[in-house]
Amino acid sequence: MAKKRKKEKVEEEEYEFRPPEFSEKEFLQQELRNTRIALYTIGYAGLMGVVAGLVSMVSRDLLGVAFLLVILGIFSLKWVYPLLKVDVKSFTKRNWAGNIGTYFFTFLAVWVLLMNAPFSDNSKPSIDKVIVWVERPQGAGTNLTGVEYEWISTQGVYGWVTLWDEELSTLIHANESYTINITARITDNGALKSVRISLGTALDYTDMEAIGDNRYGYSFTGDQLGSSTSLMFYIHAVDKVDNEEIFYPRTSLPVVQ
């Protein structure tokens, strides 16, 4: 005789979601606290960034010292916060990471801003587009030609390239009838104080003349080269805060006697 199976009734438990109690007052207090801490962090980082900027303006040799201020500032946060009545005991690792990140990027932004124009000038002048123009007699008139100092990709070096495929070795003559004009584009993120040039290696500098569009030039005649068989020159540019740059070609130009 078959036994009757007992049906087991499984009572399904009903789940009811109960949201945690929300305190608007505590929420607002927490948000105000976080905002106050963020403002303190930004203000302190900004102050340290200004100090770093002032240190950097004194001398470029102090850039390393200025950067150390960001490290000093990060480690000093645990003492600065209590001075500003901020309770750091409740800080989690996430809180510290967020505040340190805010401090670092604020410091960096202020420091970099002060390291650039119009607040300061830490960049050297730039000298490029150097061209030697030669005006030589030809028949009843004159012929103008030139040679530019530029990157030669086929050789992987900088060198002299004639502008109109002329022979470089006979371009310049030590003759008074040859007028030679050396020009260069010279720029700076501030203002230039002086632009000078020296022919030869004696470094006896003479002022170059501004000819427009950030270009400067210096003219002389071939007989001023004397008995030299090559032309080498140095261009010395100095800006208003005494950042300087000296240009000279890696190879000299041949001079025909």
C-alpha positions in Angstrom: 0.0 0.0 0.0 1.5 3.2 -1.1 2.4 5.8 1.5 1.1 9.2 1.1 3.7 11.8 0.6 3.5 14.8 2.9 3.6 18.0 1.1 5.9 20.4 2.6 4.9 24.0 2.5 7.8 26.3 2.0 7.1 29.6 3.3 8.6 32.2 1.1 10.2 35.0 3.1 9.1 38.4 1.9 12.0 40.9 1.6 11.3 44.5 2.2 13.9 47.1 1.3 14.3 49.7 4.0 16.6 52.6 3.1 18.9 53.9 5.8 17.7 56.8 7.7 18.8 60.0 6.0 19.7 63.0 8.0 19.7 66.1 5.9 21.5 68.1 8.6 24.4 65.6 8.8 24.7 65.5 5.0 24.9 69.3 4.8 27.4 69.4 7.6 29.6 66.8 5.9 29.4 68.6 2.5 30.3 71.9 4.1 33.2 70.2 6.0 34.6 68.7 2.7 34.2 72.0 0.9 36.1 73.8 3.7 38.9 71.3 3.6 39.1 71.6 -0.2 39.4 75.4 0.1 42.0 75.1 2.8 44.0 72.7 0.6 43.7 74.9 -2.5 44.7 78.0 -0.6 47.7 76.4 1.1 48.8 74.9 -2.3 48.4 78.2 -4.0 50.5 79.9 -1.3 53.3 77.4 -1.6 53.1 77.7 -5.4 53.6 81.4 -5.2 56.6 80.9 -2.9 58.1 78.4 -5.3 57.5 80.9 -8.2 59.3 83.7 -6.3 62.2 81.4 -5.5 62.4 80.4 -9.2 62.5 84.1 -10.2 65.5 84.7 -8.1 67.7 82.3 -10.0 67.2 79.4 -12.4 69.6 77.4 -10.3 67.0 77.3 -7.5 64.4 75.4 -9.6 65.2 72.2 -7.7 64.7 74.0 -4.4 61.4 75.4 -5.6 60.2 71.9 -6.6 61.0 70.5 -3.2 58.3 72.8 -1.8 55.7 70.6 -3.3 57.1 67.6 -1.3 57.4 69.7 1.8 53.8 70.9 1.4 52.4 67.4 1.1 54.1 66.2 4.2 53.1 69.3 6.2 49.4 68.8 5.5 49.0 66.7 8.6 50.1 69.6 10.7 48.5 72.4 8.7 45.0 70.9 8.9 44.9 70.8 12.8 46.0 74.4 12.8 43.0 75.2 10.7 40.7 73.3 13.1 40.3 70.3 10.8 39.9 67.0 12.5 42.1 64.5 10.6 41.4 61.6 12.8 38.4 60.7 10.7 40.4 60.9 7.4 40.5 57.7 5.4 43.2 56.8 2.9 40.8 58.0 0.2 40.5 61.4 1.9 44.3 61.8 2.1 44.8 60.7 -1.5 42.2 63.2 -2.7 43.6 66.1 -0.7 47.2 65.3 -1.7 46.1 65.2 -5.4 44.3 68.5 -5.0 47.4 70.1 -3.4 49.8 68.8 -6.0 47.9 69.9 -9.1 47.0 73.3 -7.6 50.7 73.9 -6.6 51.9 72.8 -10.0 49.4 75.1 -11.8 50.3 78.2 -9.8 54.0 77.5 -10.1 54.0 76.9 -13.8 51.8 80.1 -14.3 54.4 82.2 -12.4 57.2 80.6 -14.3 55.9 81.9 -17.6 55.2 85.3 -19.2 54.0 87.8 -18.3 55.1 87.0 -14.7 58.6 85.8 -15.5 60.9 84.9 -18.3 63.0 81.7 -17.9 63.5 80.9 -21.6 66.5 81.7 -23.7 66.1 83.7 -26.9 65.7 81.6 -30.0 68.0 82.1 -33.0 67.1 80.5 -36.3 66.6 81.1 -40.1 70.3 82.3 -40.4 71.0 83.4 -43.9 74.2 84.9 -45.4 73.4 87.2 -48.3 76.1 88.1 -50.8 75.7 91.0 -53.2 78.4 90.9 -55.9 79.1 92.8 -59.0 77.9 91.4 -62.3 78.3 93.4 -65.5 76.8 96.9 -65.0 74.8 95.9 -62.0 74.9 93.5 -59.0 73.7 90.0 -58.3 72.2 88.9 -55.0 72.5 85.4 -53.8 72.6 83.7 -50.5 73.2 80.6 -48.4 71.1 79.4 -45.4 72.1 77.4 -42.4 69.5 74.6 -42.2 68.9 71.0 -41.4 70.1 68.7 -44.2 67.9 65.5 -43.8 70.0 63.4 -46.2 73.1 63.9 -44.1 71.4 64.2 -40.7 73.2 67.4 -39.8 72.9 71.2 -40.0 74.9 72.8 -42.8 75.0 75.5 -45.4 72.6 75.2 -48.4 72.7 77.8 -51.2 69.4 79.3 -52.1 69.8 79.1 -55.9 72.0 76.1 -56.4 75.2 78.1 -56.8 78.7 76.9 -55.9 79.3 77.4 -52.2 83.1 77.4 -52.5 83.1 80.6 -54.7 80.2 82.4 -53.1 82.2 84.8 -50.9 85.2 86.8 -52.0 87.6 88.8 -49.8 87.0 91.8 -52.0 85.6 95.2 -51.2 83.1 95.1 -54.1 81.3 92.1 -52.3 78.7 93.2 -49.8 77.9 90.5 -47.2 74.8 90.7 -45.0 74.2 88.2 -42.2 70.6 88.0 -41.1 68.8 85.8 -38.5 65.4 85.5 -36.9 65.7 86.1 -33.2 62.7 85.8 -30.9 62.0 85.7 -27.1 58.9 85.2 -25.0 59.8 88.6 -23.4 61.8 91.4 -24.8 65.3 91.4 -26.2 68.0 93.6 -24.6 70.7 93.2 -27.1 71.6 91.3 -30.3 75.2 91.3 -31.3 77.5 89.5 -33.8 81.2 88.7 -33.9 83.1 87.8 -37.0 85.8 85.2 -36.4 86.7 83.7 -33.0 87.9 86.8 -31.3 84.4 87.4 -30.0 84.6 91.2 -30.6 80.9 91.8 -30.7 79.1 94.5 -32.7 75.4 95.3 -32.6 73.1 93.9 -35.2 70.3 96.0 -36.7 66.6 95.2 -36.4 65.2 94.9 -39.9 61.6 93.9 -39.1 59.6 90.7 -38.5 61.9 89.6 -35.7 64.9 89.6 -38.0 68.3 91.2 -37.4 71.1 91.9 -39.8 74.7 92.9 -40.1 76.4 94.1 -43.2 80.1 94.4 -44.2 82.3 94.2 -47.2 84.5 91.3 -48.3 87.7 93.1 -47.7 86.9 93.2 -43.9 87.7 89.4 -43.9 91.3 90.2 -44.5 93.4 87.2 -45.4 91.0 84.7 -43.9 90.0 81.7 -46.0 86.8 81.0 -44.1 84.0 83.0 -42.5 82.9 82.0 -39.0 80.6 84.2 -36.9 78.8 84.2 -33.5 75.4 85.7 -32.8 74.8 86.6 -29.1 71.2 87.4 -28.0 70.3 88.6 -24.5 66.8 89.3 -23.2 65.6 91.7 -20.5 66.3 89.3 -17.6 69.7 88.3 -19.0 68.8 84.9 -20.4 71.3 84.5 -23.3 71.8 82.4 -26.3 74.8 82.1 -28.6 74.5 80.8 -32.2 77.4 79.6 -34.3 77.4 77.3 -37.3 79.1 73.9 -37.0 81.0 74.6 -40.2 82.5 77.9 -41.6 81.9 79.3 -45.0 84.8 79.3 -47.5 86.2 82.6 -48.6 88.0 83.1 -51.9 91.1 85.3 -51.7 
